Amino acid sequence: MDKIVLAMTGASGAVYGLRLTEELLRSGRQVVLLLSRAGRQVLRHETGLDWTGELALRRQRIDAHFQAGEALQHYDEDDLFASVASGSAAADAMVVAPCSMGCVGRLAAGLSGNLIERCADVALKEDRPLLLVPRETPFNQLHLENLLRLSQAGARIVPAMPAFYQQPASVEEMIDFVVGKVLDQLGIDHRLYRRWGDA
């Protein structure tokens, strides 16, 4: 698993996407980072990182933040001509973290109105792992039905629900638990949290 599309949508929890990007790059994976407009606004509000504005400026700021060189690519969410939009050049896996309920609803309906939705559609049709990290509470019936429909279509639902058996001492440790669970689903080794039974 070498190339992973990571999309950040407009749900709260931008730190999950940031931390996951860091860990994927650390593990030697190529990352294609996609942010929705709402995702960029949430990111700025929650972290102070301003990745709004023109694409060239966004790329410059993203590159400066991660300093990953060619291992990290960023496309505009409207760029349906990006290589990852095609099944013939699909990434090995895709993660949407955080995943808004609006995104869940559109994916469950089979809509491909932007690059994030198209990449998710490609992942499902090409039988590649698609992981969704919803960060919403409480769920209503439509949320649950849409998540069930996506699960039945092959997506893996990894809710942003931290555990407490490892007695986290900080918010960062709780974030790392959720990110570690995503990495587990991708088959990527990590040491982000202490597993049950470990000393």
MARBA-3410 file (N, C-alpha, C, O; in Angstrom, 1 decimal):
199
0.9,-1.2,0.0,0.0,0.0,0.0,0.9,1.2,0.0,1.5,1.6,1.0 ~ 1.0,1.9,-1.1,2.0,3.0,-1.3,1.3,4.4,-1.4,1.9,5.3,-0.8 ~ 0.2,4.5,-2.1,-0.4,5.8,-2.3,-1.8,5.8,-1.6,-2.6,4.9,-1.9 ~ -2.0,6.8,-0.8,-3.2,6.9,0.0,-3.8,8.3,-0.2,-3.1,9.3,0.0 ~ -5.1,8.3,-0.6,-5.8,9.6,-0.6,-6.4,9.9,0.7,-7.1,9.0,1.3
-6.1,11.1,1.3,-6.6,11.5,2.5,-7.4,12.7,2.3,-6.9,13.8,1.9 ~ -8.7,12.6,2.6,-9.6,13.8,2.4,-10.1,14.3,3.8,-10.4,13.5,4.7 ~ -10.1,15.6,3.9,-10.6,16.2,5.1,-11.8,17.1,4.8,-11.7,18.0,4.0 ~ -13.0,16.7,5.4,-14.2,17.4,5.0,-14.6,18.3,6.2,-13.8,18.6,7.1 ~ -15.8,18.9,6.2,-16.2,19.9,7.1,-16.7,19.6,8.5,-17.2,20.4,9.2
-16.5,18.3,8.9,-16.8,18.0,10.3,-15.7,18.5,11.2,-14.6,18.7,10.8 ~ -16.1,18.7,12.5,-15.1,19.0,13.5,-14.1,17.8,13.6,-14.5,16.7,13.4 ~ -12.9,18.2,14.0,-11.9,17.1,14.2,-10.8,17.1,13.1,-10.3,16.1,12.7 ~ -10.5,18.3,12.7,-9.4,18.5,11.7,-8.1,17.9,12.1,-7.3,17.4,11.3 ~ -7.9,17.9,13.5,-6.6,17.3,14.0,-6.4,15.8,13.6,-5.3,15.4,13.5
-7.5,15.1,13.4,-7.4,13.7,13.0,-6.8,13.6,11.6,-5.9,12.8,11.4 ~ -7.2,14.5,10.7,-6.6,14.5,9.4,-5.2,14.9,9.4,-4.4,14.3,8.7 ~ -4.8,15.9,10.1,-3.5,16.4,10.2,-2.6,15.3,10.8,-1.5,15.0,10.2 ~ -3.0,14.7,11.9,-2.1,13.7,12.6,-2.0,12.5,11.7,-0.9,11.9,11.6 ~ -3.0,12.1,11.0,-3.0,10.9,10.1,-2.0,11.2,8.9,-1.3,10.3,8.6
-2.1,12.4,8.4,-1.2,12.7,7.3,0.3,12.6,7.8,1.1,12.0,7.1 ~ 0.6,13.1,9.0,1.9,13.0,9.5,2.4,11.5,9.6,3.5,11.2,9.2 ~ 1.5,10.7,10.1,1.9,9.3,10.3,2.0,8.5,9.0,2.9,7.7,8.9 ~ 1.1,8.8,8.1,1.3,8.2,6.8,2.6,8.5,6.1,3.2,7.7,5.5 ~ 2.9,9.8,6.2,4.2,10.3,5.6,5.4,9.6,6.3,6.4,9.2,5.7
5.3,9.6,7.6,6.4,9.0,8.4,6.6,7.5,8.1,7.7,7.0,8.1 ~ 5.5,6.8,7.7,5.6,5.4,7.4,6.1,5.2,5.9,6.2,4.0,5.5 ~ 6.3,6.3,5.2,6.9,6.1,3.9,5.8,6.1,2.8,6.2,5.8,1.6 ~ 4.6,6.4,3.1,3.5,6.4,2.1,3.5,7.7,1.3,3.8,8.7,1.9 ~ 3.0,7.6,0.1,2.6,8.8,-0.7,1.2,9.2,-0.2,0.4,8.4,-0.1
1.0,10.5,0.0,-0.3,11.0,0.4,-0.8,12.0,-0.6,-0.1,12.9,-1.0 ~ -2.0,11.8,-1.0,-2.7,12.8,-1.8,-3.7,13.4,-0.9,-4.7,12.8,-0.5 ~ -3.5,14.7,-0.5,-4.3,15.4,0.5,-5.4,16.2,-0.2,-5.0,17.1,-1.0 ~ -6.6,16.0,0.1,-7.7,16.7,-0.5,-8.5,17.4,0.7,-8.8,16.7,1.7 ~ -8.8,18.6,0.5,-9.6,19.3,1.5,-10.8,20.0,0.9,-10.7,20.7,-0.1
-12.0,19.8,1.5,-13.2,20.5,1.0,-13.1,21.9,1.4,-12.3,22.3,2.3 ~ -13.9,22.8,0.8,-14.0,24.2,1.3,-14.3,24.3,2.8,-13.7,25.0,3.5 ~ -15.3,23.5,3.2,-15.7,23.6,4.6,-14.6,23.0,5.4,-14.4,23.4,6.6 ~ -13.9,22.0,4.9,-12.8,21.4,5.6,-11.7,22.4,5.9,-11.1,22.4,7.0 ~ -11.4,23.2,4.9,-10.4,24.2,5.1,-10.8,25.3,6.1,-10.0,25.8,6.9
-12.1,25.6,6.1,-12.6,26.6,7.1,-12.5,26.0,8.5,-12.1,26.7,9.5 ~ -12.9,24.7,8.7,-12.8,24.1,10.0,-11.4,24.0,10.5,-11.1,24.3,11.6 ~ -10.5,23.7,9.6,-9.1,23.6,9.9,-8.6,24.9,10.4,-7.9,24.9,11.4 ~ -8.9,26.0,9.8,-8.5,27.3,10.2,-9.1,27.6,11.6,-8.4,28.2,12.4 ~ -10.3,27.3,11.8,-11.0,27.6,13.1,-10.4,26.8,14.2,-10.2,27.4,15.3
-10.1,25.5,14.0,-9.7,24.6,15.0,-8.2,24.6,15.3,-7.8,24.4,16.4 ~ -7.4,24.9,14.3,-6.0,24.8,14.4,-5.2,26.1,14.1,-4.0,26.2,14.5 ~ -5.9,27.1,13.5,-5.2,28.3,13.1,-4.4,28.2,11.8,-3.9,29.2,11.3 ~ -4.4,27.0,11.2,-3.7,26.8,9.9,-4.6,27.3,8.8,-5.8,26.9,8.6 ~ -4.1,28.3,8.0,-4.9,28.9,7.0,-4.5,28.3,5.6,-3.6,28.8,5.0
-5.3,27.3,5.2,-5.1,26.7,3.9,-6.2,27.1,2.9,-6.6,26.3,2.1 ~ -6.7,28.3,3.1,-7.7,28.8,2.1,-7.0,29.6,1.0,-5.7,29.6,1.0 ~ -7.7,30.2,0.1,-7.1,31.0,-0.9,-6.9,30.1,-2.2,-7.4,29.0,-2.3 ~ -6.1,30.7,-3.1,-5.8,30.1,-4.4,-5.0,28.8,-4.2,-4.3,28.6,-3.2 ~ -5.1,27.9,-5.2,-4.5,26.6,-5.1,-3.0,26.7,-4.9,-2.4,25.9,-4.1
-2.3,27.5,-5.6,-0.8,27.7,-5.5,-0.4,28.1,-4.1,0.6,27.5,-3.6 ~ -1.2,29.0,-3.5,-0.9,29.4,-2.1,-1.1,28.3,-1.2,-0.4,28.1,-0.2 ~ -2.2,27.6,-1.4,-2.5,26.4,-0.5,-1.4,25.4,-0.5,-1.0,24.9,0.5 ~ -1.0,25.1,-1.8,0.1,24.1,-1.9,1.3,24.5,-1.2,2.0,23.7,-0.5 ~ 1.7,25.8,-1.3,2.8,26.4,-0.7,2.8,26.2,0.9,3.7,25.8,1.5
1.6,26.5,1.4,1.4,26.4,2.9,1.4,25.0,3.4,1.9,24.7,4.4 ~ 0.8,24.1,2.6,0.7,22.7,2.9,2.1,22.1,2.9,2.6,21.4,3.8 ~ 2.9,22.4,1.8,4.3,21.9,1.7,5.1,22.4,2.9,5.9,21.7,3.4 ~ 4.9,23.7,3.2,5.7,24.3,4.3,5.4,23.6,5.7,6.3,23.4,6.5 ~ 4.1,23.2,5.8,3.7,22.6,7.1,4.3,21.1,7.2,4.9,20.8,8.3
4.1,20.3,6.2,4.6,18.9,6.3,6.0,18.7,5.8,6.6,17.7,6.3 ~ 6.5,19.5,5.0,7.9,19.4,4.5,8.2,18.0,4.0,9.1,17.3,4.4 ~ 7.3,17.5,3.2,7.4,16.1,2.7,7.8,16.0,1.2,8.0,14.9,0.7 ~ 8.0,17.1,0.6,8.5,17.0,-0.8,7.5,16.3,-1.7,6.3,16.6,-1.6 ~ 8.0,15.5,-2.6,7.1,14.8,-3.6,6.2,13.7,-3.0,5.3,13.2,-3.7
6.4,13.4,-1.7,5.6,12.4,-1.1,4.2,12.9,-0.8,3.3,12.1,-0.6 ~ 4.0,14.2,-0.9,2.7,14.8,-0.6,2.2,15.6,-1.8,2.9,16.5,-2.3 ~ 1.0,15.2,-2.3,0.4,16.0,-3.4,-0.9,16.6,-2.8,-1.5,16.1,-1.9 ~ -1.3,17.7,-3.5,-2.6,18.3,-3.1,-3.3,18.8,-4.3,-2.7,19.5,-5.2 ~ -4.5,18.5,-4.5,-5.3,18.9,-5.6,-6.5,19.7,-5.1,-7.0,19.5,-4.0
-7.1,20.6,-6.0,-8.3,21.3,-5.6,-9.4,20.3,-5.7,-9.4,19.3,-6.5 ~ -10.4,20.5,-4.8,-11.5,19.5,-4.7,-12.4,19.5,-6.0,-13.1,18.6,-6.2 ~ -12.2,20.5,-6.9,-13.0,20.5,-8.1,-12.2,20.0,-9.3,-12.7,20.0,-10.4 ~ -11.0,19.5,-9.1,-10.1,19.0,-10.2,-10.4,17.6,-10.5,-9.7,16.7,-10.0 ~ -11.4,17.4,-11.3,-11.8,16.0,-11.7,-10.9,15.4,-12.7,-11.1,14.3,-13.2
-9.9,16.2,-13.2,-8.9,15.7,-14.1,-7.7,15.2,-13.4,-6.8,14.7,-14.1 ~ -7.7,15.3,-12.1,-6.5,14.7,-11.4,-6.4,13.2,-11.6,-7.4,12.6,-11.8 ~ -5.2,12.7,-11.6,-5.0,11.3,-11.9,-5.8,10.4,-11.0,-6.3,9.3,-11.4 ~ -5.9,10.7,-9.7,-6.6,9.9,-8.7,-8.1,9.8,-9.0,-8.7,9.0,-8.3 ~ -8.6,10.6,-9.9,-10.0,10.5,-10.2,-10.4,9.4,-11.1,-11.5,9.1,-11.4
-9.3,8.7,-11.6,-9.5,7.6,-12.6,-9.3,6.3,-11.9,-8.3,6.1,-11.2 ~ -10.1,5.3,-12.3,-9.9,4.0,-11.7,-8.6,3.3,-12.2,-8.0,2.5,-11.6 ~ -8.1,3.8,-13.4,-6.9,3.2,-13.9,-5.6,3.8,-13.2,-4.5,3.2,-13.4 ~ -5.8,4.8,-12.4,-4.7,5.4,-11.6,-5.1,5.5,-10.2,-4.6,6.4,-9.5 ~ -6.0,4.7,-9.7,-6.5,4.8,-8.3,-5.4,4.6,-7.3,-4.5,3.9,-7.5
-5.6,5.3,-6.2,-4.7,5.1,-5.0,-5.0,3.7,-4.4,-6.0,3.1,-4.8 ~ -4.1,3.3,-3.6,-4.2,2.0,-2.9,-5.3,2.0,-1.9,-5.9,0.9,-1.6 ~ -5.6,3.1,-1.3,-6.6,3.2,-0.3,-7.0,4.7,-0.1,-6.3,5.6,-0.6 ~ -8.2,4.9,0.5,-8.6,6.3,0.7,-9.2,6.4,2.2,-9.9,5.4,2.6 ~ -8.9,7.5,2.8,-9.4,7.8,4.1,-10.1,9.1,4.1,-9.5,10.1,3.5
-11.3,9.3,4.7,-11.9,10.6,4.8,-12.0,10.8,6.3,-12.7,10.2,7.1 ~ -11.1,11.8,6.8,-11.0,12.1,8.2,-10.7,13.5,8.5,-9.6,14.0,8.1 ~ -11.6,14.2,9.1,-12.9,13.8,9.5,-13.9,13.7,8.3,-13.7,14.4,7.3 ~ -14.9,12.9,8.5,-15.9,12.8,7.5,-17.3,13.4,7.9,-17.9,12.9,8.9 ~ -17.7,14.4,7.3,-18.9,15.0,7.7,-20.1,14.2,7.3,-20.0,13.3,6.4
-21.3,14.4,7.9,-22.5,13.7,7.5,-23.0,14.1,6.1,-23.6,13.3,5.5 ~ -22.7,15.3,5.7,-23.0,15.7,4.3,-22.2,14.9,3.3,-22.8,14.4,2.3 ~ -21.0,14.6,3.6,-20.2,13.8,2.7,-20.7,12.4,2.8,-20.8,11.7,1.7 ~ -21.0,11.9,3.9,-21.5,10.5,4.1,-22.8,10.4,3.2,-23.0,9.4,2.5 ~ -23.7,11.3,3.3,-24.9,11.3,2.6,-24.7,11.2,1.1,-25.4,10.5,0.3
-23.8,12.1,0.6,-23.5,12.1,-0.8,-22.9,10.8,-1.3,-23.2,10.3,-2.4 ~ -21.9,10.3,-0.5,-21.3,9.0,-0.9,-22.3,7.9,-0.9,-22.3,7.0,-1.8 ~ -23.2,7.9,0.1,-24.2,6.8,0.1,-25.2,6.9,-1.0,-25.7,5.9,-1.5 ~ -25.4,8.1,-1.6,-26.3,8.2,-2.7,-25.5,8.0,-4.1,-26.1,8.0,-5.1 ~ -24.2,7.7,-4.0,-23.5,7.5,-5.2,-23.1,8.7,-6.0,-22.8,8.6,-7.2
-23.1,9.9,-5.4,-22.8,11.1,-6.1,-21.3,11.3,-6.2,-20.6,11.0,-5.2 ~ -20.9,11.9,-7.3,-19.5,12.2,-7.5,-19.3,13.7,-8.0,-18.8,13.9,-9.1 ~ -19.7,14.6,-7.2,-19.8,16.0,-7.6,-18.4,16.7,-7.5,-18.3,17.8,-8.0 ~ -17.5,16.1,-6.7,-16.2,16.8,-6.6,-15.1,15.6,-6.5,-15.4,14.5,-6.6 ~ -13.8,16.0,-6.4,-12.8,15.1,-6.4,-12.8,14.1,-5.2,-12.5,13.0,-5.3
-13.2,14.6,-4.1,-13.3,13.8,-2.9,-14.3,12.7,-3.1,-14.0,11.5,-2.9 ~ -15.5,13.1,-3.6,-16.5,12.1,-3.8,-16.2,11.1,-4.9,-16.4,9.9,-4.8 ~ -15.5,11.6,-5.9,-15.1,10.8,-7.1,-14.1,9.8,-6.6,-14.1,8.6,-7.0 ~ -13.1,10.2,-5.8,-12.1,9.3,-5.3,-12.7,8.2,-4.4,-12.3,7.0,-4.5 ~ -13.7,8.5,-3.6,-14.4,7.5,-2.8,-15.1,6.6,-3.7,-15.1,5.4,-3.4
-15.8,7.1,-4.7,-16.5,6.2,-5.7,-15.6,5.3,-6.4,-15.9,4.1,-6.5 ~ -14.4,5.8,-6.8,-13.4,4.9,-7.4,-12.9,3.9,-6.4,-12.8,2.7,-6.8 ~ -12.7,4.2,-5.2,-12.2,3.2,-4.2,-13.2,2.1,-4.1,-12.8,0.9,-4.0 ~ -14.5,2.4,-4.0,-15.5,1.4,-3.9,-15.6,0.5,-5.2,-15.6,-0.7,-5.1 ~ -15.6,1.2,-6.3,-15.8,0.4,-7.6,-14.5,-0.4,-7.9,-14.6,-1.5,-8.6
-13.3,0.0,-7.5,-12.1,-0.7,-7.7,-11.8,-1.7,-6.6,-10.7,-2.3,-6.6 ~ -12.7,-1.8,-5.6,-12.5,-2.7,-4.4,-11.2,-2.3,-3.7,-10.5,-3.2,-3.3 ~ -11.0,-1.1,-3.5,-9.8,-0.6,-2.6,-10.4,-0.2,-1.3,-11.6,0.2,-1.2 ~ -9.6,-0.2,-0.2,-10.1,0.2,1.1,-10.5,1.6,1.1,-9.8,2.5,0.6 ~ -11.7,1.9,1.6,-12.3,3.2,1.8,-12.7,3.3,3.3,-13.6,2.6,3.7
-12.0,4.1,4.0,-12.2,4.3,5.5,-12.8,5.6,5.7,-12.3,6.7,5.3 ~ -13.9,5.7,6.4,-14.6,6.9,6.8,-14.5,7.1,8.3,-14.8,6.2,9.1 ~ -14.1,8.3,8.7,-14.0,8.6,10.1,-15.0,9.7,10.5,-14.7,10.9,10.5 ~ -16.3,9.3,10.8,-17.3,10.3,11.1,-17.0,10.8,12.5,-16.6,10.2,13.4 ~ -17.3,12.1,12.6,-17.1,12.8,13.9,-18.4,13.6,14.1,-18.4,14.8,13.8
-19.4,13.0,14.6,-20.7,13.6,14.7,-21.4,12.9,15.9,-21.2,11.7,16.2 ~ -22.2,13.7,16.7,-23.0,13.1,17.7,-24.1,14.0,18.1,-23.9,15.2,18.2 ~ -25.3,13.6,18.3,-25.7,12.2,18.1,-26.0,11.9,16.6,-26.1,12.9,15.9 ~ -26.1,10.7,16.3,-26.5,10.3,14.9,-28.0,10.3,14.8,-28.7,9.8,15.8 ~ -28.6,10.7,13.7,-30.0,10.5,13.5,-30.2,9.3,12.6,-29.2,8.7,12.2
-31.4,9.0,12.3,-31.7,7.7,11.6,-31.0,7.8,10.2,-30.5,6.8,9.7 ~ -31.1,8.9,9.5,-30.5,9.1,8.2,-29.0,8.9,8.2,-28.4,8.2,7.3 ~ -28.3,9.4,9.2,-26.9,9.2,9.4,-26.6,7.7,9.5,-25.7,7.2,8.8 ~ -27.3,7.0,10.3,-27.1,5.6,10.5,-27.4,4.8,9.3,-26.6,3.9,9.0 ~ -28.5,5.1,8.6,-28.8,4.4,7.4,-27.7,4.6,6.3,-27.4,3.7,5.6
-27.3,5.8,6.2,-26.2,6.1,5.2,-24.9,5.4,5.5,-24.3,4.9,4.6 ~ -24.5,5.4,6.8,-23.3,4.7,7.2,-23.5,3.2,6.9,-22.5,2.5,6.5 ~ -24.7,2.6,7.2,-24.9,1.2,7.0,-24.8,0.9,5.5,-24.2,-0.1,5.1 ~ -25.4,1.8,4.7,-25.4,1.6,3.2,-23.9,1.6,2.7,-23.5,0.8,1.9 ~ -23.1,2.5,3.2,-21.7,2.6,2.8,-20.9,1.3,3.3,-20.1,0.8,2.6
-21.2,0.9,4.5,-20.6,-0.3,5.0,-20.9,-1.5,4.2,-20.1,-2.3,3.8 ~ -22.2,-1.6,3.8,-22.6,-2.7,2.9,-22.0,-2.7,1.5,-21.8,-3.7,0.9 ~ -21.6,-1.4,1.1,-21.0,-1.3,-0.2,-19.5,-1.5,-0.2,-18.8,-1.6,-1.2 ~ -19.0,-1.7,1.1,-17.5,-2.0,1.2,-16.7,-1.1,2.0,-15.5,-1.3,2.2 ~ -17.3,0.1,2.4,-16.5,1.0,3.1,-16.3,0.5,4.6,-17.2,-0.2,5.1
-15.3,1.0,5.2,-15.0,0.7,6.6,-15.3,1.9,7.4,-14.8,3.0,7.1 ~ -16.1,1.8,8.5,-16.5,2.9,9.3,-15.7,2.9,10.5,-15.8,1.9,11.3 ~ -14.9,3.9,10.7,-14.0,4.0,11.9,-14.3,5.3,12.7,-13.7,6.3,12.5 ~ -15.3,5.2,13.5,-15.8,6.5,14.2,-14.7,7.0,15.1,-13.8,6.3,15.6 ~ -14.7,8.4,15.2,-13.7,9.0,16.0,-14.1,8.9,17.5,-14.5,9.9,18.1
-13.9,7.7,18.0,-14.3,7.4,19.4,-13.0,6.9,20.2,-12.7,5.7,20.0 ~ -12.4,7.8,20.9,-11.2,7.3,21.7,-11.6,6.3,22.8,-12.7,6.3,23.3 ~ -10.6,5.5,23.2,-10.8,4.6,24.3,-10.1,5.2,25.5,-9.3,6.1,25.4 ~ -10.3,4.6,26.6,-9.8,5.1,27.9,-9.1,4.0,28.7,-8.6,4.3,29.8 ~ -9.1,2.7,28.2,-8.4,1.7,28.9,-6.9,1.9,29.1,-6.3,1.5,30.0
-6.3,2.7,28.1,-4.9,3.0,28.2,-4.6,4.2,29.0,-3.4,4.6,29.1 ~ -5.6,4.7,29.7,-5.5,5.9,30.6,-4.7,7.1,29.9,-3.7,7.4,30.3 ~ -5.3,7.6,28.8,-4.7,8.7,28.1,-4.4,9.9,29.1,-5.3,10.3,29.9 ~ -3.2,10.5,28.9,-2.8,11.6,29.8,-3.0,13.0,29.1,-2.8,14.0,29.7 ~ -3.4,12.9,27.8,-3.6,14.2,27.1,-4.6,14.0,25.9,-4.9,12.9,25.5
-5.0,15.1,25.4,-5.9,15.1,24.2,-5.1,14.5,23.0,-5.7,13.7,22.2 ~ -3.8,14.7,22.9,-3.0,14.2,21.9,-3.0,12.7,21.9,-3.1,12.0,20.8 ~ -3.0,12.1,23.1,-3.0,10.6,23.2,-4.4,10.1,22.7,-4.5,9.0,22.1 ~ -5.5,10.8,23.0,-6.8,10.4,22.5,-6.9,10.5,21.0,-7.5,9.6,20.4 ~ -6.3,11.5,20.4,-6.2,11.7,19.0,-5.4,10.5,18.4,-5.9,9.9,17.4
-4.3,10.2,19.0,-3.4,9.1,18.5,-4.1,7.8,18.5,-3.9,6.9,17.6 ~ -5.0,7.6,19.5,-5.7,6.3,19.5,-6.6,6.1,18.3,-6.6,5.1,17.6 ~ -7.3,7.2,17.9,-8.2,7.1,16.7,-7.4,7.0,15.5,-7.7,6.2,14.6 ~ -6.3,7.7,15.4,-5.4,7.7,14.2,-4.8,6.3,14.1,-4.7,5.7,13.0 ~ -4.4,5.7,15.3,-3.9,4.4,15.3,-4.9,3.3,14.8,-4.5,2.4,14.1
-6.1,3.5,15.1,-7.2,2.6,14.7,-7.3,2.6,13.1,-7.5,1.6,12.5 ~ -7.2,3.8,12.6,-7.2,4.0,11.1,-6.0,3.2,10.5,-6.2,2.5,9.5 ~ -4.8,3.4,11.1,-3.6,2.8,10.6,-3.8,1.3,10.7,-3.3,0.5,9.8 ~ -4.4,0.8,11.8,-4.6,-0.7,11.9,-5.4,-1.2,10.7,-5.1,-2.2,10.1 ~ -6.5,-0.5,10.3,-7.3,-0.9,9.2,-6.6,-0.9,7.9,-6.9,-1.6,7.0
-5.6,0.0,7.8,-4.7,0.0,6.6,-3.6,-1.0,6.6,-2.9,-1.1,5.6 ~ -3.4,-1.6,7.7,-2.3,-2.6,7.8,-0.9,-1.9,8.0,0.1,-2.5,7.6 ~ -0.9,-0.8,8.6,0.3,0.0,8.8,0.8,-0.1,10.2,0.0,0.3,11.1 ~ 2.0,-0.5,10.5,2.5,-0.6,11.8,2.7,0.7,12.4,3.0,1.7,11.8 ~ 2.4,0.8,13.7,2.6,2.1,14.5,2.7,1.7,16.0,2.5,0.6,16.4
3.1,2.8,16.7,3.1,2.7,18.2,2.4,3.8,18.8,2.9,4.5,19.8 ~ 1.2,4.2,18.3,0.5,5.4,18.7,-0.3,5.1,20.0,-0.6,6.1,20.7 ~ -0.6,3.9,20.3,-1.4,3.6,21.5,-1.0,2.3,22.1,-0.5,1.4,21.3 ~ -1.2,2.1,23.4,-0.9,0.9,24.0,-2.0,-0.1,23.8,-3.2,0.3,24.1 ~ -1.8,-1.2,23.3,-2.8,-2.2,23.0,-3.2,-2.9,24.3,-2.4,-3.1,25.3
-4.5,-3.4,24.4,-5.0,-4.1,25.5,-4.1,-5.3,25.8,-3.8,-6.1,24.9 ~ -3.6,-5.4,27.1,-2.8,-6.5,27.4,-1.3,-6.2,27.4,-0.5,-7.0,27.9 ~ -0.9,-5.1,26.7,0.5,-4.8,26.6,0.9,-4.2,28.0,0.2,-3.5,28.7 ~ 2.2,-4.5,28.3,2.7,-4.0,29.6,2.9,-2.5,29.5,3.3,-1.9,30.5
END
